[in-house]
Amino acid sequence: MTERCEVAIVGSGFAGSLMARCLAVLGYDVVLLERSTHPRFAIGESSTPLANLSLERLGVRYGLDDCYQLATHGRWLDHFPELRRGLKRGFTFYRHHPGESFANRGLDSERLLVAASPIDALGDTHWVRADVDHHFVRQAVAAGVDYRDRVEVTSAEIDSDGVLLCANREGIAFTLSATFLIDASGPGGFLARQLSIPSGLERTETRSALVWSHFDGVQLMRDVEPGLPDGPYPDDWAAVHHVIDEGWMYSLRFDHGVTSAGFLLTPRGMATLHAGDADAASLWRTLLRRYPTLERVFADARPLMPIKHQPAIQHRLARAAGERWVLMPHAFAFVDPLFSTGIAWGLRAVERLALAFESAVGGHRVPSAEMLERYNAALGAEADQVDLVVAGAYEAMSHFDLFAAQAMLYFSAVSFAEARQRLVPDESAPWHGFLGVEDPVLDALPRESLGRLRHITRRRGDRGSPEDRQAFVAWMADAIAPRNVAGLADPQRRNLYAVDLDTLIARHELLGLGRDAVIEALPRLRGVGA
């Protein structure tokens, strides 16, 4: 016999589970299929202010109180202390050089801190995905979603009338007829295989490998290299980035003492290490030995699972949607975790699709062809944009002045978007382009920036002349000026950027608002009255 539902969703990570729950609230009959079981391990753990904005909007629009409470570190602790997480006050960057300890030159150190919140209670979070994903699955079930785990989907037939899935659960076959299918499964998901969706990887510029694990006993950078000038927040309570010749390392500290850490390595970096045949643990040790400060940070660290090596992490498909089906962002494309774009982009897609189903008309209650094409075009343009911003950052790693300037492109785009969305609430905000897509000022900057950087580096890691670097820094400051509401690219701040409401107020015209209107709306920046 064939079972029936309106919407079938494959994959129960946070995006799939939240999507299922929103649709259930809207009155849809939803079946959520999962190949594994919860709780299960996942990486992709660092939220951002734009991610939290999406959580708050989902919470308010669909009555999902937990989403609103999980959108700041303080509310999370007050309402869901059992869900493990880490405090993230901003983004911290250090530049390391082979064979040398990190050079503490005071305010002239190769160090960049950009705050995302003024106090801990309003901070972002690192998600322990096993806890968070499991929570969202449980909430989906409570909302009426038919959740089934240990399911292997073997085939999908899609036509203008709907979708027929063939699957088995623990050896028992079943078929499921749905009017619409959402693939939230991840890279190389079943739908890409079933529909033979062509790869779009040739469109992407970024290439990196990943070596990673979770660790206990990782020391604080502040303890290993004491005496650094105070920044806008404690350096380690952030998404910490250690920039190295071969790429970079992330270090995300959870509140219970565990640290998620991994090296992202460029093809040139892998070749330098002669790492083609090295196992993951050996590669990890080799990298730590090359950078004395990192070796001290991890001197007493113990991996909580085997260290893993993924030779290529990028993926991209040619389409994200079609008649009766759609891909969530992580199933469609992934670039690199450098600027923590994954959670925010995934939640933005949940918002968009929920709005698309809200507006569905007709007997089948599925999004219109026009809405699906809008979604497809948005994800394609945004995947390109994320790739260009990250590829530029990899080029800029040749010299810290270049890297800090390139980072200003990302931070100007997201700080402007956050301020605009909080201060001027708009129901269409989920459809605003991610990372400046379709913005008349920001849209073209990532591609131009990448071209300028490659002219300096010659695509082989050259540092360029001091004049070249100074010209790039000056160009970036001028280019982002019409969207720079956060006081970025200011040499007087010495790469230490606190949340600066005075500058936001002073630059009110950039937001299209009067000074008094900005002051009146400031409580919204703290999630009050969202």
JOBELJO-V817201 format. One record per residue. N is the residue number from 1. PSI is psi in whole degrees, -180 to 180 (NA if undefined). D_FIRST is the distance of its C-alpha to the first C-alpha in Angstrom with 2 decimals. Layout:
n->N psi->PSI d_first->D_FIRST
n->N psi->PSI d_first->D_FIRST
This chain:
n->1 psi->149 d_first->0.00
n->2 psi->123 d_first->3.79
n->3 psi->160 d_first->6.50
n->4 psi->148 d_first->9.78
n->5 psi->172 d_first->13.42
n->6 psi->-47 d_first->16.74
n->7 psi->129 d_first->18.15
n->8 psi->133 d_first->16.97
n->9 psi->128 d_first->19.99
n->10 psi->118 d_first->20.41
n->11 psi->123 d_first->23.44
n->12 psi->36 d_first->24.90
n->13 psi->-175 d_first->28.59
n->14 psi->-38 d_first->30.73
n->15 psi->-45 d_first->29.87
n->16 psi->-42 d_first->26.07
n->17 psi->-42 d_first->26.26
n->18 psi->-37 d_first->28.86
n->19 psi->-46 d_first->26.98
n->20 psi->-41 d_first->23.89
n->21 psi->-43 d_first->26.25
n->22 psi->-42 d_first->28.18
n->23 psi->-37 d_first->25.16
n->24 psi->-41 d_first->24.08
n->25 psi->-35 d_first->27.66
n->26 psi->-1 d_first->27.41
n->27 psi->12 d_first->24.53
n->28 psi->148 d_first->21.63
n->29 psi->110 d_first->18.19
n->30 psi->135 d_first->18.29
n->31 psi->128 d_first->16.31
n->32 psi->120 d_first->18.86
n->33 psi->135 d_first->18.08
n->34 psi->131 d_first->20.89
n->35 psi->-33 d_first->21.52
n->36 psi->-151 d_first->24.32
n->37 psi->158 d_first->25.30
n->38 psi->150 d_first->27.95
n->39 psi->145 d_first->30.89
n->40 psi->153 d_first->31.29
n->41 psi->144 d_first->34.29
n->42 psi->149 d_first->34.69
n->43 psi->177 d_first->37.76
n->44 psi->70 d_first->38.56
n->45 psi->-3 d_first->40.33
n->46 psi->117 d_first->43.05
n->47 psi->172 d_first->42.79
n->48 psi->170 d_first->45.30
n->49 psi->-37 d_first->46.64
n->50 psi->-34 d_first->44.34
n->51 psi->-43 d_first->41.31
n->52 psi->-34 d_first->42.65
n->53 psi->-44 d_first->43.17
n->54 psi->-44 d_first->39.52
n->55 psi->-44 d_first->38.58
n->56 psi->-43 d_first->41.02
n->57 psi->-42 d_first->39.79
n->58 psi->-42 d_first->36.15
n->59 psi->-44 d_first->37.38
n->60 psi->-45 d_first->39.44
n->61 psi->-37 d_first->37.13
n->62 psi->11 d_first->33.92
n->63 psi->33 d_first->35.55
n->64 psi->83 d_first->34.78
n->65 psi->-37 d_first->37.93
n->66 psi->-35 d_first->37.33
n->67 psi->-45 d_first->37.27
n->68 psi->-42 d_first->40.68
n->69 psi->-28 d_first->42.03
n->70 psi->3 d_first->40.92
n->71 psi->-7 d_first->42.75
n->72 psi->154 d_first->46.15
n->73 psi->-40 d_first->47.30
n->74 psi->-47 d_first->49.22
n->75 psi->-37 d_first->46.46
n->76 psi->-50 d_first->44.06
n->77 psi->-38 d_first->46.57
n->78 psi->-35 d_first->47.12
n->79 psi->-28 d_first->43.50
n->80 psi->56 d_first->41.45
n->81 psi->-20 d_first->44.00
n->82 psi->-17 d_first->41.41
n->83 psi->117 d_first->39.71
n->84 psi->144 d_first->41.88
n->85 psi->173 d_first->43.45
n->86 psi->150 d_first->46.71
n->87 psi->130 d_first->49.31
n->88 psi->106 d_first->49.63
n->89 psi->-14 d_first->52.76
n->90 psi->-153 d_first->52.78
n->91 psi->126 d_first->53.08
n->92 psi->134 d_first->55.71
n->93 psi->137 d_first->56.89
n->94 psi->146 d_first->59.47
n->95 psi->124 d_first->60.84
n->96 psi->154 d_first->61.67
n->97 psi->142 d_first->63.73
n->98 psi->135 d_first->63.64
n->99 psi->3 d_first->66.10
n->100 psi->142 d_first->67.16
n->101 psi->156 d_first->66.44
n->102 psi->131 d_first->65.24
n->103 psi->110 d_first->68.40
n->104 psi->99 d_first->69.18
n->105 psi->33 d_first->71.46
n->106 psi->-133 d_first->71.05
n->107 psi->-8 d_first->69.96
n->108 psi->9 d_first->70.25
n->109 psi->155 d_first->67.55
n->110 psi->78 d_first->64.62
n->111 psi->137 d_first->62.37
n->112 psi->126 d_first->60.28
n->113 psi->128 d_first->58.80
n->114 psi->113 d_first->56.92
n->115 psi->144 d_first->56.03
n->116 psi->-10 d_first->52.85
n->117 psi->153 d_first->53.90
n->118 psi->-24 d_first->57.26
n->119 psi->163 d_first->56.48
n->120 psi->-41 d_first->54.09
n->121 psi->-29 d_first->52.35
n->122 psi->7 d_first->51.23
n->123 psi->160 d_first->50.35
n->124 psi->-177 d_first->47.19
n->125 psi->150 d_first->45.15
n->126 psi->129 d_first->43.85
n->127 psi->127 d_first->40.33
n->128 psi->101 d_first->39.40
n->129 psi->-31 d_first->35.94
n->130 psi->-40 d_first->34.43
n->131 psi->-48 d_first->35.53
n->132 psi->-47 d_first->34.97
n->133 psi->-42 d_first->31.48
n->134 psi->-41 d_first->30.39
n->135 psi->-48 d_first->32.02
n->136 psi->-31 d_first->30.18
n->137 psi->-46 d_first->26.78
n->138 psi->-40 d_first->27.77
n->139 psi->-35 d_first->28.93
n->140 psi->-43 d_first->25.72
n->141 psi->-43 d_first->23.81
n->142 psi->-27 d_first->26.56
n->143 psi->-3 d_first->26.07
n->144 psi->7 d_first->22.43
n->145 psi->136 d_first->20.68
n->146 psi->100 d_first->17.44
n->147 psi->132 d_first->18.89
n->148 psi->123 d_first->17.33
n->149 psi->178 d_first->19.76
n->150 psi->39 d_first->19.87
n->151 psi->131 d_first->17.14
n->152 psi->115 d_first->17.73
n->153 psi->121 d_first->16.40
n->154 psi->-27 d_first->16.61
n->155 psi->160 d_first->16.27
n->156 psi->126 d_first->16.29
n->157 psi->123 d_first->16.41
n->158 psi->129 d_first->18.52
n->159 psi->-172 d_first->19.96
n->160 psi->-16 d_first->21.66
n->161 psi->-17 d_first->18.56
n->162 psi->-156 d_first->16.96
n->163 psi->138 d_first->15.31
n->164 psi->115 d_first->12.20
n->165 psi->136 d_first->12.38
n->166 psi->131 d_first->11.37
n->167 psi->170 d_first->12.62
n->168 psi->149 d_first->13.24
n->169 psi->110 d_first->14.87
n->170 psi->44 d_first->17.49
n->171 psi->-4 d_first->16.03
n->172 psi->117 d_first->12.44
n->173 psi->148 d_first->10.20
n->174 psi->160 d_first->7.55
n->175 psi->148 d_first->7.24
n->176 psi->122 d_first->8.98
n->177 psi->126 d_first->10.35
n->178 psi->157 d_first->13.92
n->179 psi->-18 d_first->17.05
n->180 psi->150 d_first->19.25
n->181 psi->132 d_first->19.55
n->182 psi->124 d_first->22.47
n->183 psi->109 d_first->23.54
n->184 psi->29 d_first->25.78
n->185 psi->-30 d_first->25.58
n->186 psi->-170 d_first->29.10
n->187 psi->137 d_first->31.07
n->188 psi->31 d_first->29.31
n->189 psi->169 d_first->25.91
n->190 psi->-34 d_first->22.76
n->191 psi->-37 d_first->22.89
n->192 psi->-39 d_first->26.42
n->193 psi->-43 d_first->25.37
n->194 psi->-39 d_first->22.32
n->195 psi->-1 d_first->24.41
n->196 psi->47 d_first->27.59
n->197 psi->125 d_first->29.49
n->198 psi->152 d_first->33.12
n->199 psi->145 d_first->35.24
n->200 psi->20 d_first->37.88
n->201 psi->-26 d_first->39.81
n->202 psi->-16 d_first->42.84
n->203 psi->-19 d_first->43.36
n->204 psi->149 d_first->44.07
n->205 psi->-29 d_first->47.49
n->206 psi->137 d_first->46.78
n->207 psi->127 d_first->46.28
n->208 psi->152 d_first->46.29
n->209 psi->162 d_first->45.24
n->210 psi->133 d_first->44.46
n->211 psi->123 d_first->45.78
n->212 psi->164 d_first->44.71
n->213 psi->-177 d_first->44.00
n->214 psi->145 d_first->44.56
n->215 psi->149 d_first->47.99
n->216 psi->149 d_first->50.01
n->217 psi->19 d_first->53.75
n->218 psi->131 d_first->54.09
n->219 psi->159 d_first->57.43
n->220 psi->141 d_first->58.17
n->221 psi->-37 d_first->59.76
n->222 psi->-32 d_first->62.38
n->223 psi->-34 d_first->63.39
n->224 psi->-38 d_first->63.64
n->225 psi->75 d_first->65.50
n->226 psi->160 d_first->67.37
n->227 psi->3 d_first->69.62
n->228 psi->145 d_first->67.48
n->229 psi->145 d_first->68.34
n->230 psi->139 d_first->66.19
n->231 psi->-168 d_first->63.39
n->232 psi->-8 d_first->61.49
n->233 psi->164 d_first->59.30
n->234 psi->127 d_first->59.28
n->235 psi->-41 d_first->58.38
n->236 psi->-17 d_first->55.74
n->237 psi->69 d_first->53.63
n->238 psi->178 d_first->52.04
n->239 psi->103 d_first->50.01
n->240 psi->130 d_first->52.73
n->241 psi->122 d_first->53.13
n->242 psi->107 d_first->55.54
n->243 psi->128 d_first->56.42
n->244 psi->173 d_first->57.66
n->245 psi->-34 d_first->58.77
n->246 psi->-4 d_first->55.48
n->247 psi->-117 d_first->53.23
n->248 psi->163 d_first->52.65
n->249 psi->137 d_first->51.32
n->250 psi->150 d_first->49.33
n->251 psi->112 d_first->49.95
n->252 psi->114 d_first->47.95
n->253 psi->127 d_first->49.22
n->254 psi->158 d_first->47.07
n->255 psi->-23 d_first->48.81
n->256 psi->12 d_first->48.22
n->257 psi->-10 d_first->50.19
n->258 psi->146 d_first->47.58
n->259 psi->130 d_first->47.99
n->260 psi->125 d_first->45.47
n->261 psi->147 d_first->47.46
n->262 psi->149 d_first->47.02
n->263 psi->131 d_first->49.08
n->264 psi->121 d_first->48.05
n->265 psi->133 d_first->49.98
n->266 psi->161 d_first->50.86
n->267 psi->-40 d_first->50.99
n->268 psi->-38 d_first->54.78
n->269 psi->-42 d_first->54.69
n->270 psi->-40 d_first->52.59
n->271 psi->-39 d_first->55.06
n->272 psi->-37 d_first->57.98
n->273 psi->-7 d_first->56.54
n->274 psi->49 d_first->55.90
n->275 psi->11 d_first->52.53
n->276 psi->-40 d_first->50.47
n->277 psi->5 d_first->50.11
n->278 psi->142 d_first->50.72
n->279 psi->164 d_first->48.22
n->280 psi->-45 d_first->47.14
n->281 psi->-39 d_first->49.47
n->282 psi->-42 d_first->52.44
n->283 psi->-41 d_first->51.85
n->284 psi->-48 d_first->51.71
n->285 psi->-40 d_first->54.99
n->286 psi->-44 d_first->56.65
n->287 psi->-42 d_first->55.92
n->288 psi->-40 d_first->57.22
n->289 psi->-28 d_first->60.38
n->290 psi->-21 d_first->61.08
n->291 psi->97 d_first->61.18
n->292 psi->-38 d_first->63.40
n->293 psi->-43 d_first->62.33
n->294 psi->-36 d_first->58.64
n->295 psi->-37 d_first->59.57
n->296 psi->-39 d_first->61.29
n->297 psi->-39 d_first->58.40
n->298 psi->16 d_first->56.07
n->299 psi->-39 d_first->58.78
n->300 psi->12 d_first->57.30
n->301 psi->145 d_first->53.66
n->302 psi->120 d_first->51.04
n->303 psi->135 d_first->47.62
n->304 psi->-3 d_first->44.85
n->305 psi->162 d_first->42.53
n->306 psi->137 d_first->43.39
n->307 psi->135 d_first->44.82
n->308 psi->154 d_first->42.48
n->309 psi->123 d_first->43.29
n->310 psi->110 d_first->41.15
n->311 psi->-29 d_first->43.14
n->312 psi->126 d_first->41.69
n->313 psi->-14 d_first->39.97
n->314 psi->142 d_first->39.86
n->315 psi->156 d_first->36.83
n->316 psi->135 d_first->36.24
n->317 psi->165 d_first->33.82
n->318 psi->-24 d_first->34.82
n->319 psi->152 d_first->32.45
n->320 psi->-7 d_first->30.91
n->321 psi->156 d_first->28.77
n->322 psi->-173 d_first->27.32
n->323 psi->118 d_first->25.19
n->324 psi->12 d_first->22.16
n->325 psi->158 d_first->23.11
n->326 psi->151 d_first->25.95
n->327 psi->136 d_first->27.47
n->328 psi->159 d_first->29.27
n->329 psi->-44 d_first->32.84
n->330 psi->-24 d_first->32.56
n->331 psi->-23 d_first->29.77
n->332 psi->-47 d_first->32.01
n->333 psi->150 d_first->35.45
n->334 psi->138 d_first->37.68
n->335 psi->-67 d_first->41.45
n->336 psi->150 d_first->43.29
n->337 psi->12 d_first->43.78
n->338 psi->-45 d_first->47.46
n->339 psi->23 d_first->47.40
n->340 psi->46 d_first->44.34
n->341 psi->-16 d_first->42.40
n->342 psi->-51 d_first->38.84
n->343 psi->-44 d_first->38.01
n->344 psi->-43 d_first->39.76
n->345 psi->-41 d_first->38.04
n->346 psi->-44 d_first->34.57
n->347 psi->-35 d_first->35.27
n->348 psi->-39 d_first->36.73
n->349 psi->-38 d_first->33.49
n->350 psi->-46 d_first->31.55
n->351 psi->-48 d_first->34.10
n->352 psi->-46 d_first->33.87
n->353 psi->-37 d_first->30.12
n->354 psi->-42 d_first->30.13
n->355 psi->-37 d_first->32.84
n->356 psi->-40 d_first->30.95
n->357 psi->-33 d_first->27.96
n->358 psi->-38 d_first->30.55
n->359 psi->0 d_first->32.00
n->360 psi->138 d_first->28.77
n->361 psi->166 d_first->29.00
n->362 psi->173 d_first->26.95
n->363 psi->-31 d_first->23.62
n->364 psi->-17 d_first->21.60
n->365 psi->51 d_first->23.99
n->366 psi->155 d_first->24.24
n->367 psi->147 d_first->27.59
n->368 psi->162 d_first->29.67
n->369 psi->-38 d_first->30.50
n->370 psi->-40 d_first->33.99
n->371 psi->-39 d_first->32.96
n->372 psi->-37 d_first->30.82
n->373 psi->-35 d_first->33.76
n->374 psi->-44 d_first->36.06
n->375 psi->-46 d_first->34.01
n->376 psi->-46 d_first->33.93
n->377 psi->-40 d_first->37.67
n->378 psi->-48 d_first->38.49
n->379 psi->-38 d_first->36.76
n->380 psi->-47 d_first->38.38
n->381 psi->-38 d_first->41.82
n->382 psi->-35 d_first->41.50
n->383 psi->-41 d_first->40.42
n->384 psi->-43 d_first->43.53
n->385 psi->-47 d_first->45.67
n->386 psi->-44 d_first->44.67
n->387 psi->-45 d_first->45.29
n->388 psi->-40 d_first->48.72
n->389 psi->-44 d_first->49.84
n->390 psi->-43 d_first->48.87
n->391 psi->-39 d_first->50.29
n->392 psi->-40 d_first->53.51
n->393 psi->-40 d_first->53.66
n->394 psi->-41 d_first->53.37
n->395 psi->-39 d_first->56.23
n->396 psi->-14 d_first->58.22
n->397 psi->-10 d_first->58.00
n->398 psi->-26 d_first->61.06
n->399 psi->135 d_first->63.26
n->400 psi->-31 d_first->62.55
n->401 psi->-42 d_first->64.30
n->402 psi->-43 d_first->61.89
n->403 psi->-46 d_first->58.87
n->404 psi->-37 d_first->59.95
n->405 psi->-43 d_first->60.52
n->406 psi->-37 d_first->57.13
n->407 psi->-29 d_first->55.48
n->408 psi->-29 d_first->57.15
n->409 psi->-48 d_first->54.94
n->410 psi->-50 d_first->51.80
n->411 psi->-31 d_first->53.43
n->412 psi->-40 d_first->54.95
n->413 psi->-47 d_first->51.63
n->414 psi->-34 d_first->49.71
n->415 psi->-37 d_first->52.59
n->416 psi->-45 d_first->53.13
n->417 psi->-43 d_first->49.44
n->418 psi->-48 d_first->49.33
n->419 psi->-45 d_first->52.55
n->420 psi->-44 d_first->51.59
n->421 psi->-32 d_first->48.16
n->422 psi->-40 d_first->49.63
n->423 psi->-26 d_first->52.75
n->424 psi->76 d_first->51.26
n->425 psi->139 d_first->47.78
n->426 psi->126 d_first->45.67
n->427 psi->-22 d_first->42.06
n->428 psi->4 d_first->41.75
n->429 psi->-38 d_first->42.89
n->430 psi->-24 d_first->39.52
n->431 psi->-4 d_first->39.95
n->432 psi->142 d_first->43.43
n->433 psi->137 d_first->43.73
n->434 psi->137 d_first->43.46
n->435 psi->39 d_first->46.73
n->436 psi->8 d_first->48.63
n->437 psi->132 d_first->46.42
n->438 psi->1 d_first->47.81
n->439 psi->129 d_first->50.75
n->440 psi->-22 d_first->53.91
n->441 psi->-47 d_first->55.79
n->442 psi->-25 d_first->53.29
n->443 psi->-45 d_first->50.85
n->444 psi->-9 d_first->53.09
n->445 psi->-41 d_first->54.81
n->446 psi->-41 d_first->52.49
n->447 psi->-42 d_first->52.92
n->448 psi->-40 d_first->56.65
n->449 psi->-44 d_first->57.03
n->450 psi->-43 d_first->55.33
n->451 psi->-43 d_first->57.66
n->452 psi->-42 d_first->60.71
n->453 psi->-41 d_first->59.77
n->454 psi->-29 d_first->59.21
n->455 psi->-37 d_first->62.62
n->456 psi->-47 d_first->64.10
n->457 psi->-13 d_first->62.22
n->458 psi->23 d_first->62.18
n->459 psi->24 d_first->58.62
n->460 psi->16 d_first->60.15
n->461 psi->14 d_first->60.78
n->462 psi->149 d_first->64.31
n->463 psi->-19 d_first->65.66
n->464 psi->170 d_first->67.59
n->465 psi->161 d_first->71.00
n->466 psi->-36 d_first->71.82
n->467 psi->-42 d_first->72.38
n->468 psi->-45 d_first->68.93
n->469 psi->-43 d_first->67.29
n->470 psi->-38 d_first->69.36
n->471 psi->-39 d_first->68.54
n->472 psi->-43 d_first->64.78
n->473 psi->-44 d_first->65.06
n->474 psi->-41 d_first->67.08
n->475 psi->-44 d_first->64.73
n->476 psi->-43 d_first->61.70
n->477 psi->-42 d_first->63.57
n->478 psi->-40 d_first->64.50
n->479 psi->-38 d_first->61.06
n->480 psi->-7 d_first->59.20
n->481 psi->-42 d_first->62.02
n->482 psi->-11 d_first->60.45
n->483 psi->8 d_first->57.42
n->484 psi->84 d_first->59.27
n->485 psi->-1 d_first->59.14
n->486 psi->4 d_first->59.20
n->487 psi->30 d_first->62.59
n->488 psi->169 d_first->61.19
n->489 psi->36 d_first->63.22
n->490 psi->109 d_first->66.35
n->491 psi->-24 d_first->68.66
n->492 psi->-18 d_first->70.40
n->493 psi->-7 d_first->67.29
n->494 psi->40 d_first->67.47
n->495 psi->22 d_first->63.71
n->496 psi->105 d_first->63.15
n->497 psi->108 d_first->61.19
n->498 psi->166 d_first->60.71
n->499 psi->123 d_first->58.86
n->500 psi->92 d_first->61.63
n->501 psi->-28 d_first->61.34
n->502 psi->-43 d_first->64.91
n->503 psi->-41 d_first->64.09
n->504 psi->-45 d_first->60.95
n->505 psi->-43 d_first->63.12
n->506 psi->-29 d_first->65.85
n->507 psi->32 d_first->63.44
n->508 psi->-32 d_first->61.82
n->509 psi->-27 d_first->62.46
n->510 psi->-26 d_first->60.04
n->511 psi->-3 d_first->57.28
n->512 psi->26 d_first->58.53
n->513 psi->156 d_first->59.65
n->514 psi->161 d_first->63.00
n->515 psi->-46 d_first->64.43
n->516 psi->-35 d_first->64.17
n->517 psi->-39 d_first->60.55
n->518 psi->-46 d_first->59.66
n->519 psi->-43 d_first->61.59
n->520 psi->-34 d_first->59.93
n->521 psi->-2 d_first->56.44
n->522 psi->-35 d_first->57.12
n->523 psi->-27 d_first->55.31
n->524 psi->-26 d_first->52.03
n->525 psi->-20 d_first->52.70
n->526 psi->12 d_first->52.25
n->527 psi->15 d_first->48.98
n->528 psi->127 d_first->50.84
n->529 psi->24 d_first->49.65
n->530 psi->NA d_first->46.74
